């Protein structure tokens, strides 16, 4: 006997969409120390995925958001291994 397949609504609740975060985790936000080369490689990989899946209405906007985040990060000052961002509030 096979288990029932999850319904689309159930899957949507399980999938994390960075534009609509629903995490309740707290504490300081850690920013991983990527080199400019790492960031450039991430943009390239994400851009290739966007080209491949540009017609996917669910995935394409998420990839665009990731590309934007990495691009903004690549323009900022480099972080060291212990970079922590304290959130207000």
C-alpha positions, -999 to +999 in steps of 0.1 A: +000+000+000+014+034-011+011+065+011-011+092-002+005+119-023+007+153-007-018+178-021-005+210-037-016+232-008+004+210+016+035+212-006+032+250-008+032+251+030+064+231+031+083+250+004+102+280+017+097+311-005+123+338+004+099+365-006+074+352+020+094+339+049+075+321+077+104+311+099+100+318+136+137+314+144+152+341+164+187+353+174+214+371+155+216+367+118+249+352+107+262+363+073+286+337+058+320+350+046+320+346+009+348+358-013+342+379-044+349+348-064+323+328-045+297+355-051+306+358-088+302+320-092+268+320-073+255+347-097+266+327-127+249+295-114+217+313-105+217+331-138+221+298-157+192+284-136+171+314-144+178+310-181+169+273-179+137+278-159+126+313-171+091+301-179+085+286-144+063+312-128+070+299-093+108+295-095+119+324-117+109+352-093+128+333-065+159+330-086+157+367-095+155+376-058+185+354-050+205+370-078+196+404-065+207+395-030+240+381-041+246+411-064+240+435-036+262+415-013+290+415-039+289+454-040+293+457-002+324+455+020+338+420+025+328+403+058+351+383+080+343+348+094+326+362+125+302+386+109+269+388+128+241+412+121+221+422+152+184+427+144+166+457+158+137+450+181 
